[in-house]
Amino acid sequence: MKTLRIVLLAMLVFTLAVTPLLAQTPKVEDEVTKLKADYPRGNLTLSGASIGAGLGAALTIVGAGFGFGRIGAAALESMARQPEVAGRVQTAMIIIAALLEGATLFALVVCIIVAGAARF
């Protein structure tokens, strides 16, 4: 748990330290004209949406994995304690897992849409 906290703190510090660097725009007009010619979609200023979309997708996948693990563990424990209701528990587990998968897919689609809307 201590290692996880250190990793999360390092990611937070890195994200906060890099943000001003990525937000800078070129100051010389000639450089801006050259960059616009090289990159017709826009300039090289990172909007931050792509970073947010990547972090959102990562958190979604980690949360879904944790949720699936908890569902499976609880269902197996319940089946081990009362084998006579294993069929009903399995049905309920599959329904809950399908709902979790739907929510995860929706969150990932939103992250992909946000990443597609990011302008560089």
C-alpha positions, 0 to 999 in steps of 0.5 A: 500500500505504501508503494502505491501511495508513492507511485500515485504521488509521483504521478501527481507531481509529474502531472503538475510539473509538466502542465506549464511546460505543455501549455506554452505557445511559441513566441516568435511569429515566424515559428508560429507560421512554420508550425502552422504550415507543418501542422495544419490541424492546429498548433502544438499546444496540448489542451490536456484533454488527451492526458485526461482521457488516458488517465480516465481510461486507465482508472476505468480499467483498473476499477473494472478489474477490481469490481470483477474481482470482488464480484467473483470472490463474493460469488465463489464464497457464497457458492462455497457456503451454500452450494444449493443456491449456486445457480441463482448466485451464478445468474446474479453474478453474470447480470452484475458483471454485464452491468459493470461491463456496460458501464466500463465500455461507456466510460471508455467510449467517453474517454476515446471521444474526449481524446479524439476532440483533443487539439494539438 
